[in-house]
Amino acid sequence: METTVKTHDGTGAPGAAAPPAELQPFLHDACITLRAPSMAVSRPDGQISEGSDGFYHGDRRGLSLLTAHAEDVPNAPISGGPDSAEHASFRTVLRGLAEHSPDPAVTLERRRAVEPGELSETITLHNAGLTGVRVRLTLRAASDLASMETIKSGRSVSEVPWAQEKDGLSWSDGEMTARLTCTPAPDAVEQAPAETAELRYSIELGARESWQATVRCTIEDEKGEAFRPATARARAEFASGAALATADRGLDHWFARSCSDLRSLLLADPLEENDTFLAAGAPWFLTLFGRDSLWAARMLLPLGTKLAAGTLRTLARRQGAVSDPATEEQPGKILHEIRRDGLHFGDGLSVPPCYYGTVDATPLWVTLLHDAWRWGMPAEEVERLLPHAESALVWMDEYGDADGDGFLEYVDSTGRGLSNQGWKDSGDAVRHRDGRLAEPPVALCEVQAYAHEAALSAAELMRAFGRPGAERWEEWAQRLRVRFRERFWVEDADGPYPAIALGSDKQPLDALTSNIGHLLGTGLLDEEEGRLVAARLAGHHLDSGFGLRTLASDSGGFSPLGYHIGTVWPHDTAIAVQGLVRDGHHAAAESLAAGLVKASVSFDGRLPELFAGHGTGTDTRPAPYPAACRPQAWAATSAVTVLQAVLGLEADAPSGRLTVRPRMAAGYVPLRARGLRLGEREFEVAVDADGTPRVSGFADGSVSVEASGPAQ
């Protein structure tokens, strides 16, 4: 998905072993608490102590160590984890203290909260015993002020020396300063090995008494963040009133947890703080990614258009204006990512702070503009962005199709950027079915679908707003559709299917992948082609039972823990579910959606960026991909896409129409979804046990609602 994926093994070459000292840290058991652009990563017991643990702000780690330990007694963690996206709590039993029975008596509790630029913890000792005790509590703190790229690569970093100040400790490199304060002040502060500070308390804790301290870390960054925290108003308005109650508590919990996580992933454009977007994911990608932020905003349209509008404008302000080979910027192109600093990973991989190495963000921008208009984005706001859409279309035609063969393709022109520039952007993601890797330039199948849909979407917008060019782009889309049918389809013993891509020789790369799910609902396929794709998606080689595998399990190079070659990505499956519903393949869509809901239960409603593709044939629950982001924006927004598919929601706000066709709601009824929005109007959909839908919120007749129950 993201920029640093290529360096999983240091080179991008499949099978190469990374040096033992430089292994990417695992995250599968980490507790992540966040309020973008800040986050805390810790062990399940709350200790910030190893690997990627730390308190971060804007791609820098302000604290690399913060532990609390009672000396001379066993410390036994018994519970811990997030209470919400921004809060977490942890409890540890201090064994043997004030105990007069087998029951624990003294506990150490940590309650954590994250705000932009600030981590605070309330540390409480409780004595439920009948006698008083003395507790020697030691806090250990350290900082390396390391960059995210260094941490993700697994490279070792030396701690920065700490300085004692009047009211606490500080660490600084002249650009970033982290300060730690404790209230009450510790009894002693001592130097420990490896630049660690030890803050010591000696506490007399009477029977039935409690003791409490507050620890606060703040970060000041002279350079400043690439993006700002969302305003309190934007956070309050985000998904306000959205709630779901169904017969499947798994879907309900996934939806609620996702809304909470997404609110904490909100960031604002420093050029216009009222324009918000979703950071891609924590911890590795807590910033703007063109593709990710666009897909996430598109998936959330049933909850309102403000996020989509902010995302569109934030990216439009940075739309390519010149040709710059160093950044891969081109006129009309939508960027891939923005970082506080450039990324330099060694082995020649290096990208600048603003990097345009993506082939699909540009058509996705156009389609989001169209879909946001259909969901009620104000016409005047849409119209102001139409020149940017026209520039994006020119990029598709002139730069995206650099060799003039009629397909959008990519090649890393810098020699040090991403070798693959679709959503599967790891070095081994695009291949032949026998496992051989693609040679660039590469034309991905789903990118042609995005371009086709973008051209048709733009034509509809041009007609609606009285701008010229609609016929041109409809003809362009039709030619692409014909060329795709002629060049991309391949065949095996089970029949025809679309190849993942065309390679440098313009021949199909015949791997069977989840990419084909992105073709549905875009208009690229005819009815029979759609049926063939739906059948492949429903087959056991792609459908793991928990969602779609990225690569069919009988393909060369398949690995259930391979980043793009066998794992399951929730957003990828959700896109396929939505496409299947749009093209009328409800049975396949229902099965895939149920798999995602089942997987969400195993991850307590916080679906990660991706997880292992072993499947229900061998596992009762999905295994985590150890380095996956969690929470991650488009994994969380997938809950809304699944709900939209279950309800069969289609919007046409310009014409004042809403369609509700719950063809795959049987497993979720009775169902009630509140806080849905069509433009400025909030509405509710309820589906009775017999599948009959009821829509409320348009009593004034301003919107025509077509609601129909199960197909007869």
Summary of the structure (lengths in Angstrom):
residues: 712
radius of gyration: 26.2
end to end distance: 41.3
largest distance: 85.2
contacts: 2633
relative contact order: 0.10
helix: 28%
strand: 29%
